[in-house]
Amino acid sequence: MELLGSTLAATYAHPRPTPANFLPAISAMASSYRDCFPHCNLTHSLSLPWRPSTYYKAASNSPALDPYCTRPQRVSESTTLPFVSNRTTLFTRYTPDDWYRSNLTNFQESNTSRHNSERLRIDTSRLIQDKYQQTRKTQADSTQNLGERVNDIGFWKSEITHELDAMIGETNELTDIKKKLERALMETEAPLQVARECLFHREKRMGIDLVHDEVETELLMEVDIILCCQERMKLHLDKAIAQLAANRASQHELEKDLSDKQAAYRIDDKCHHLRNTSDGVSYFRGVERVDAMVSVPESWAKLTDDNILRSQSERAASAKLRDDVQNLLVVTANEMWNQFNKVNLAFTSRIAETADAKNKIQIHLAKTLQEIFQTEMTIESIKKAIKDKSAFLKVAQTRLDERTRRPNIELCRDMAQLRLVNEVYEVDDTIQTLQQRLRDAEDTLQSLVHTKATLEYDLAVKANSLYIDQEKCMSMRRSFPSARRLVGFC
């Protein structure tokens, strides 16, 4: 005997075949019925099951229910009842044993049918309960899996949100340092222009002052240093622009992934809270056969993990670039300030040297002017002396000329004559000596005048150099940017 609660292989699932009816077929007696009762439709009536006497009582009250007679041939109740009794007596075909066996068979079939039905009911109840529990467990497992999925999505969503906030902060900081770098690069134009203008103005020096001195060397070096700093700043500025583009691309991927995660979180959270009594629950035929999935948990988690790793990598590169830019700003500012101070020291030293040379030239010029005045006075005295000696020469020559008119023997070469002759020679030699000294004094005066002109020109050159270095160059260099502006601060 099979236990209750067995599977569909139970006996009620395969009922026993119905035993062959041992009673003769009613169709075999149809011809005898037609001969005895030609006025009744026995072909139709004999195909029906056996009817109890209550049926005939009802048919007698309602002739329309009588199946044995046609509508025109209805008979009264007095004729129908004797007919039924006669029919039962005439057509009995079974023995009492057959009757008992038929009853036993019906009883056994009834017991079997009821037993199978009872087992079916019990197994069906158990099956319904098992399937209900299984369905509830399956739904609980699905709900748990959805809850775990919601937790996974929430975890990755929080990770993406944290990384996205960090990336946005890093991008803002890199943008700020980029703006500082741009301001610092812009600030270098002024000192570069000042250095070039200083070189241009110093080309206007004159004469011997147009020299390749230490100031010019330091100015050229300052121009080279500023240009080198600008090149490095531009290089880091290009790197910052490229890094900002990479940061924004990574941020876009994170935002897109976060948007997808938020949409998936809302959908899965809604699915997680759906119950059998929830609104909006309906049939969607064939949806279980549609597989629109594009990823598996491994690839799903790997995509988000790759996005976060990429963002972290770009963020680390951005932080390093920020440090490099900050260090560059400090280094370039120090280099430009050091060279600026060197140029200023060179200018100060050169201005002091030029001023000292100018002062010395002024002293020499003053002495030269004094000497010119003295020489001019000497020349005037020499001219006066020559003029004075002319009177003595005239007297001596006049005396000699008068003595040539002495008569005859009186023309004596006496001491007076010899003295007058010597006097004439002596005075003439004195005049010649004074004239030579006058020429020498005049030559000396010309030399002094030339020296004076040279000193005056050199003094003008030094004054021009002082004006260029002190007034033009140094006044422009007072506008050199401060250290805060050179590192990008306003």
C-alpha positions as CSV (number, residue, x, y, z in Angstrom):
1,M,0.0,0.0,0.0
2,E,1.4,3.4,-1.0
3,L,2.0,6.1,1.6
4,L,0.0,9.3,1.7
5,G,1.8,12.2,0.1
6,S,3.5,10.3,-2.6
7,T,4.2,11.9,-6.0
8,L,2.0,11.8,-9.0
9,A,2.9,8.2,-9.5
10,A,0.2,7.3,-6.9
11,T,-2.6,4.8,-7.9
12,Y,-5.2,7.6,-8.3
13,A,-3.1,9.0,-11.1
14,H,-3.4,5.7,-13.0
15,P,-7.0,4.3,-12.1
16,R,-7.7,0.7,-12.6
17,P,-9.5,-0.2,-15.8
18,T,-13.2,-0.6,-15.4
19,P,-14.2,-4.3,-15.2
20,A,-16.2,-5.6,-18.2
21,N,-19.9,-5.5,-17.6
22,F,-21.3,-9.0,-17.2
23,L,-24.9,-7.8,-18.0
24,P,-26.0,-8.3,-21.6
25,A,-26.2,-5.1,-23.8
26,I,-29.5,-3.5,-24.0
27,S,-29.1,-3.0,-27.7
28,A,-29.4,-6.8,-28.2
29,M,-33.0,-6.6,-27.0
30,A,-34.1,-3.7,-29.1
31,S,-35.9,-5.9,-31.7
32,S,-38.0,-7.7,-29.1
33,Y,-39.1,-4.4,-27.6
34,R,-40.1,-3.1,-31.0
35,D,-42.3,-6.1,-31.6
36,C,-44.2,-5.9,-28.3
37,F,-44.5,-2.0,-28.2
38,P,-44.7,-0.6,-31.7
39,H,-46.1,2.7,-30.4
40,C,-43.1,3.6,-28.3
41,N,-39.7,4.9,-29.3
42,L,-37.7,2.0,-27.7
43,T,-34.6,2.8,-29.7
44,H,-34.2,6.1,-27.8
45,S,-35.5,4.9,-24.5
46,L,-33.5,1.7,-24.2
47,S,-30.3,3.6,-24.7
48,L,-31.0,5.5,-21.5
49,P,-30.1,4.1,-18.1
50,W,-32.6,2.3,-16.0
51,R,-35.2,4.6,-14.4
52,P,-36.8,4.0,-11.0
53,S,-40.4,4.0,-10.4
54,T,-40.4,7.6,-9.2
55,Y,-39.7,8.6,-12.7
56,Y,-42.8,7.0,-14.0
57,K,-44.9,8.6,-11.3
58,A,-43.6,12.0,-12.4
59,A,-44.2,11.1,-16.0
60,S,-47.7,10.1,-15.2
61,N,-48.3,13.5,-13.7
62,S,-46.5,15.2,-16.6
63,P,-47.1,13.3,-19.8
64,A,-44.5,15.5,-21.5
65,L,-41.7,13.7,-19.5
66,D,-42.6,10.3,-20.8
67,P,-39.8,9.2,-23.1
68,Y,-41.5,6.1,-24.3
69,C,-44.4,7.8,-26.1
70,T,-44.5,10.5,-28.7
71,R,-46.4,13.7,-28.1
72,P,-49.6,12.6,-30.0
73,Q,-49.7,9.2,-28.3
74,R,-49.8,10.2,-24.6
75,V,-51.8,7.8,-22.4
76,S,-53.5,8.2,-19.1
77,E,-52.0,7.2,-15.8
78,S,-54.3,4.1,-15.6
79,T,-52.8,2.8,-18.8
80,T,-49.1,3.7,-17.9
81,L,-48.7,2.0,-14.6
82,P,-49.9,-1.4,-15.8
83,F,-47.5,-1.0,-18.7
84,V,-44.4,-0.4,-16.4
85,S,-45.3,-3.4,-14.2
86,N,-45.8,-5.6,-17.2
87,R,-42.6,-4.4,-18.8
88,T,-40.5,-5.2,-15.6
89,T,-42.0,-8.6,-15.4
90,L,-41.6,-9.5,-19.0
91,F,-38.0,-8.3,-19.5
92,T,-36.1,-9.5,-16.4
93,R,-32.8,-11.1,-17.5
94,Y,-30.6,-11.5,-14.3
95,T,-30.4,-14.0,-11.4
96,P,-30.1,-13.0,-7.7
97,D,-26.4,-14.0,-7.8
98,D,-25.9,-11.6,-10.6
99,W,-27.7,-9.0,-8.6
100,Y,-25.5,-9.6,-5.5
101,R,-22.3,-9.6,-7.6
102,S,-23.3,-6.4,-9.2
103,N,-23.9,-4.8,-5.8
104,L,-20.5,-6.1,-4.5
105,T,-18.8,-4.9,-7.6
106,N,-20.4,-1.4,-7.2
107,F,-19.4,-1.4,-3.5
108,Q,-15.9,-2.3,-4.3
109,E,-15.6,0.3,-7.0
110,S,-17.2,2.8,-4.7
111,N,-14.6,2.0,-1.9
112,T,-11.8,2.1,-4.4
113,S,-13.0,5.4,-5.9
114,R,-13.5,6.9,-2.5
115,H,-10.1,5.7,-1.3
116,N,-8.4,7.1,-4.4
117,S,-10.3,10.3,-4.0
118,E,-9.3,10.6,-0.3
119,R,-5.7,9.9,-1.1
120,L,-6.0,12.5,-4.0
121,R,-7.4,15.0,-1.6
122,I,-4.8,14.4,1.1
123,D,-1.9,14.4,-1.4
124,T,-3.4,17.5,-3.2
125,S,-3.7,19.3,0.2
126,R,-0.1,18.4,1.0
127,L,1.0,19.3,-2.5
128,I,-0.7,22.6,-2.3
129,Q,0.9,23.3,1.1
130,D,4.3,22.1,-0.1
131,K,4.1,24.2,-3.3
132,Y,2.9,27.1,-1.3
133,Q,5.8,26.8,1.1
134,Q,8.2,26.2,-1.8
135,T,6.7,29.2,-3.6
136,R,7.0,31.4,-0.5
137,K,10.6,30.1,0.1
138,T,11.4,30.9,-3.6
139,Q,9.9,34.3,-3.3
140,A,11.8,34.9,0.0
141,D,15.0,33.8,-1.6
142,S,14.3,36.1,-4.5
143,T,13.5,38.9,-2.1
144,Q,16.7,38.2,-0.1
145,N,18.7,38.1,-3.4
146,L,17.1,41.4,-4.4
147,G,18.0,42.8,-0.9
148,E,21.6,41.7,-1.3
149,R,21.7,43.2,-4.7
150,V,20.3,46.4,-3.4
151,N,23.0,46.3,-0.7
152,D,25.7,45.7,-3.3
153,I,24.4,48.5,-5.5
154,G,24.2,50.8,-2.4
155,F,27.8,49.8,-1.5
156,W,29.1,50.6,-4.9
157,K,27.0,53.7,-5.1
158,S,28.5,55.0,-1.9
159,E,32.0,54.1,-3.2
160,I,31.3,56.0,-6.4
161,T,29.8,58.9,-4.6
162,H,32.9,59.1,-2.3
163,E,35.3,58.9,-5.2
164,L,33.2,61.3,-7.2
165,D,33.3,63.9,-4.4
166,A,37.0,63.4,-4.1
167,M,37.5,63.7,-7.9
168,I,35.4,66.9,-8.0
169,G,37.4,68.4,-5.1
170,E,40.7,67.4,-6.9
171,T,39.4,68.9,-10.1
172,N,38.5,72.1,-8.4
173,E,41.9,72.3,-6.7
174,L,43.7,71.6,-10.0
175,T,41.6,74.3,-11.6
176,D,42.6,76.7,-8.9
177,I,46.3,75.9,-9.3
178,K,46.0,76.2,-13.0
179,K,44.5,79.7,-12.6
180,K,47.4,80.5,-10.3
181,L,49.9,79.2,-12.9
182,E,48.2,81.3,-15.6
183,R,48.4,84.4,-13.4
184,A,52.0,83.7,-12.6
185,L,52.8,83.3,-16.3
186,M,51.0,86.5,-17.0
187,E,53.0,88.3,-14.3
188,T,56.3,87.3,-15.9
189,E,55.6,89.4,-18.9
190,A,56.1,92.6,-17.0
191,P,59.7,91.8,-15.7
192,L,60.6,90.4,-19.1
193,Q,59.4,93.6,-20.8
194,V,61.3,95.7,-18.2
195,A,64.6,93.7,-18.8
196,R,64.3,94.1,-22.5
197,E,63.5,97.8,-22.2
198,C,66.5,98.2,-20.0
199,L,68.7,96.6,-22.6
200,F,67.1,98.8,-25.2
201,H,67.7,102.0,-23.2
202,R,71.3,101.1,-22.4
203,E,71.9,100.8,-26.2
204,K,71.5,104.6,-26.1
205,R,74.7,105.1,-24.1
206,M,77.3,107.1,-25.9
207,G,81.0,106.7,-26.5
208,I,83.1,104.7,-24.2
209,D,80.2,104.1,-21.9
210,L,78.7,101.8,-24.5
211,V,80.4,98.9,-22.9
212,H,79.4,95.2,-22.3
213,D,79.5,95.6,-18.6
214,E,78.2,93.4,-15.7
215,V,74.8,95.1,-15.8
216,E,74.3,94.0,-19.4
217,T,75.5,90.5,-18.7
218,E,73.0,90.2,-15.8
219,L,70.2,91.7,-17.8
220,L,70.7,89.2,-20.6
221,M,70.8,86.4,-18.0
222,E,67.6,87.8,-16.5
223,V,65.9,87.7,-19.9
224,D,67.1,84.1,-20.4
225,I,65.9,83.0,-16.9
226,I,62.4,84.6,-17.4
227,L,62.0,82.9,-20.8
228,C,63.1,79.6,-19.3
229,C,60.6,80.0,-16.5
230,Q,57.9,80.8,-19.0
231,E,58.7,77.7,-21.0
232,R,58.4,75.5,-17.9
233,M,55.2,77.2,-16.9
234,K,53.7,76.7,-20.3
235,L,54.7,73.1,-20.3
236,H,53.1,72.5,-16.9
237,L,50.0,74.5,-18.0
238,D,49.6,72.2,-21.0
239,K,49.9,69.2,-18.6
240,A,47.3,70.8,-16.3
241,I,44.9,71.3,-19.2
242,A,45.4,67.6,-20.3
243,Q,45.0,66.4,-16.7
244,L,41.8,68.4,-16.3
245,A,40.4,66.8,-19.4
246,A,41.4,63.3,-18.0
247,N,39.8,64.2,-14.7
248,R,36.6,65.4,-16.3
249,A,36.5,62.2,-18.5
250,S,36.9,60.1,-15.4
251,Q,34.3,62.2,-13.5
252,H,31.9,61.7,-16.5
253,E,32.3,57.9,-16.3
254,L,31.7,58.0,-12.5
255,E,28.6,60.2,-12.9
256,K,27.3,58.0,-15.7
257,D,27.9,54.9,-13.6
258,L,26.4,56.6,-10.5
259,S,23.3,57.5,-12.5
260,D,22.9,53.9,-13.7
261,K,23.5,52.7,-10.1
262,Q,20.8,55.1,-8.8
263,A,18.3,54.0,-11.5
264,A,19.1,50.3,-10.8
265,Y,18.9,51.0,-7.0
266,R,15.4,52.5,-7.4
267,I,14.2,49.7,-9.6
268,D,15.7,46.9,-7.4
269,D,14.6,48.6,-4.2
270,K,11.1,48.8,-5.6
271,C,11.2,45.1,-6.6
272,H,12.6,44.3,-3.2
273,H,9.6,45.9,-1.5
274,L,7.0,44.4,-3.8
275,R,4.6,42.0,-2.1
276,N,1.7,39.9,-3.3
277,T,-0.7,42.6,-2.1
278,S,1.2,45.5,-3.7
279,D,-0.3,47.7,-6.3
280,G,0.9,47.4,-9.9
281,V,1.5,43.6,-9.8
282,S,0.3,42.1,-13.0
283,Y,1.0,39.4,-15.5
284,F,3.7,39.8,-18.1
285,R,3.5,36.8,-20.3
286,G,6.8,35.5,-21.7
287,V,9.0,38.0,-19.8
288,E,10.9,35.2,-18.2
289,R,12.1,34.1,-21.7
290,V,13.5,37.5,-22.5
291,D,17.2,37.8,-21.5
292,A,18.3,41.4,-22.0
293,M,21.1,41.2,-19.6
294,V,24.5,42.6,-20.8
295,S,26.7,41.7,-17.9
296,V,27.4,39.2,-15.1
297,P,28.1,40.1,-11.5
298,E,31.9,39.8,-12.1
299,S,31.9,42.1,-15.1
300,W,29.4,44.4,-13.4
301,A,31.6,44.8,-10.3
302,K,34.7,45.0,-12.5
303,L,33.4,47.9,-14.5
304,T,32.7,50.0,-11.4
305,D,35.9,48.9,-9.8
306,D,37.8,49.9,-13.0
307,N,36.1,53.3,-13.0
308,I,37.0,53.9,-9.4
309,L,40.6,52.7,-10.0
310,R,40.9,54.9,-13.0
311,S,39.5,57.9,-11.1
312,Q,42.0,57.2,-8.2
313,S,44.8,57.0,-10.7
314,E,43.9,60.2,-12.4
315,R,43.4,61.8,-9.0
316,A,46.8,60.7,-7.8
317,A,48.4,62.1,-11.1
318,S,46.4,65.3,-10.6
319,A,47.7,65.7,-7.0
320,K,51.3,65.1,-8.1
321,L,50.9,67.6,-10.9
322,R,49.5,70.1,-8.4
323,D,52.5,69.6,-6.2
324,D,54.8,70.0,-9.2
325,V,53.1,73.2,-10.3
326,Q,53.3,74.6,-6.7
327,N,57.0,73.8,-6.5
328,L,57.5,75.2,-10.0
329,L,55.9,78.5,-9.0
330,V,58.1,78.7,-5.9
331,V,61.3,77.8,-7.8
332,T,60.6,80.2,-10.7
333,A,59.7,83.0,-8.4
334,N,62.9,82.5,-6.4
335,E,65.0,82.3,-9.6
336,M,63.5,85.5,-11.0
337,W,63.8,87.3,-7.7
338,N,67.4,86.3,-7.2
339,Q,68.3,87.4,-10.7
340,F,66.3,90.6,-10.2
341,N,68.4,91.4,-7.1
342,K,71.6,90.5,-9.0
343,V,70.7,93.0,-11.7
344,N,69.8,95.6,-9.2
345,L,73.1,95.1,-7.4
346,A,74.9,95.4,-10.7
347,F,73.0,98.5,-11.6
348,T,73.8,100.0,-8.2
349,S,77.4,99.2,-8.5
350,R,77.6,100.6,-12.1
351,I,75.7,103.7,-11.1
352,A,78.1,104.3,-8.3
353,E,81.1,103.8,-10.6
354,T,79.6,106.1,-13.2
355,A,78.8,108.7,-10.6
356,D,82.4,108.5,-9.2
357,A,83.8,108.9,-12.7
358,K,81.5,111.8,-13.4
359,N,82.6,113.5,-10.2
360,K,86.3,113.0,-11.0
361,I,85.7,114.4,-14.5
362,Q,84.0,117.4,-13.0
363,I,87.1,117.9,-10.8
364,H,89.5,117.6,-13.7
365,L,87.3,119.9,-15.8
366,A,87.4,122.5,-13.1
367,K,91.2,122.2,-12.9
368,T,91.5,122.4,-16.6
369,L,89.3,125.5,-16.8
370,Q,91.5,127.1,-14.1
371,E,94.6,126.2,-16.0
372,I,93.2,127.6,-19.2
373,F,92.5,130.8,-17.4
374,Q,96.1,130.9,-16.1
375,T,97.5,130.0,-19.5
376,E,95.5,132.8,-21.1
377,M,96.8,135.2,-18.5
378,T,100.4,134.0,-19.2
379,I,99.9,134.6,-22.9
380,E,98.7,138.1,-22.2
381,S,101.8,138.7,-20.0
382,I,104.1,137.3,-22.7
383,K,102.5,139.5,-25.3
384,K,102.9,142.5,-23.0
385,A,106.5,141.6,-22.4
386,I,107.2,141.3,-26.1
387,K,105.5,144.7,-26.6
388,D,107.6,146.2,-23.9
389,K,110.9,144.8,-25.4
390,S,110.0,146.4,-28.7
391,A,110.6,149.9,-27.2
392,F,114.0,148.9,-25.9
393,L,114.9,147.5,-29.4
394,K,113.7,150.6,-31.1
395,V,115.8,152.8,-28.8
396,A,118.9,150.7,-29.4
397,Q,118.4,150.5,-33.1
398,T,117.7,154.3,-33.3
399,R,120.9,155.0,-31.4
400,L,122.9,152.8,-33.8
401,D,121.2,154.4,-36.8
402,E,122.0,157.9,-35.4
403,R,125.6,157.0,-34.7
404,T,126.1,155.9,-38.3
405,R,125.8,159.6,-39.2
406,R,129.0,160.6,-37.3
407,P,131.5,162.2,-39.6
408,N,134.8,160.7,-40.7
409,I,137.0,159.4,-38.0
410,E,134.3,159.8,-35.5
411,L,132.9,156.6,-36.8
412,C,134.7,154.8,-34.1
413,R,133.9,151.2,-32.9
414,D,134.0,152.3,-29.4
415,M,132.6,150.6,-26.3
416,A,129.3,152.4,-26.7
417,Q,129.0,151.1,-30.2
418,L,129.8,147.6,-29.2
419,R,127.4,147.8,-26.3
420,L,124.6,149.1,-28.5
421,V,125.2,146.3,-30.9
422,N,125.1,143.7,-28.1
423,E,122.0,145.4,-26.8
424,V,120.2,145.1,-30.1
425,Y,121.2,141.4,-30.3
426,E,120.3,140.8,-26.7
427,V,116.9,142.5,-27.0
428,D,116.1,140.8,-30.3
429,D,117.0,137.4,-28.8
430,T,114.8,138.2,-25.8
431,I,111.9,139.0,-28.2
432,Q,112.5,135.8,-30.1
433,T,112.5,133.8,-26.9
434,L,109.3,135.5,-25.7
435,Q,107.6,134.8,-29.1
436,Q,108.6,131.2,-28.9
437,R,107.3,131.0,-25.3
438,L,104.1,132.7,-26.6
439,R,103.7,130.0,-29.3
440,D,104.3,127.4,-26.6
441,A,101.7,128.9,-24.4
442,E,99.2,129.1,-27.2
443,D,99.8,125.5,-28.0
444,T,99.3,124.6,-24.4
445,L,96.1,126.6,-24.3
446,Q,94.9,124.7,-27.4
447,S,95.7,121.4,-25.6
448,L,93.9,122.6,-22.5
449,V,90.9,123.6,-24.6
450,H,90.9,120.2,-26.3
451,T,91.1,118.5,-22.9
452,K,88.3,120.7,-21.7
453,A,86.2,119.6,-24.7
454,T,87.0,116.0,-24.1
455,L,86.2,116.3,-20.4
456,E,83.0,118.1,-21.1
457,Y,82.0,115.4,-23.7
458,D,82.9,112.6,-21.2
459,L,81.0,114.4,-18.6
460,A,77.9,114.5,-20.9
461,V,78.4,110.8,-21.6
462,K,78.6,109.9,-17.9
463,A,75.5,112.1,-17.2
464,N,73.6,110.3,-20.0
465,S,74.7,106.9,-18.7
466,L,73.6,107.9,-15.2
467,Y,70.3,109.1,-16.5
468,I,69.7,105.9,-18.4
469,D,70.8,103.6,-15.6
470,Q,69.4,105.5,-12.6
471,E,66.4,107.3,-13.9
472,K,65.0,105.1,-16.7
473,C,66.1,101.6,-15.8
474,M,66.0,101.7,-12.1
475,S,62.7,103.6,-12.1
476,M,61.2,100.8,-14.3
477,R,62.6,98.1,-12.1
478,R,60.7,99.4,-9.1
479,S,57.5,97.9,-10.7
480,F,58.8,94.4,-10.5
481,P,56.0,92.0,-9.3
482,S,56.0,90.9,-5.7
483,A,56.8,87.3,-4.7
484,R,53.1,86.6,-4.0
485,R,52.2,87.7,-7.5
486,L,54.9,85.6,-9.1
487,V,53.5,82.5,-7.4
488,G,50.0,83.2,-8.7
489,F,48.4,85.1,-5.9
490,C,46.5,88.2,-6.7
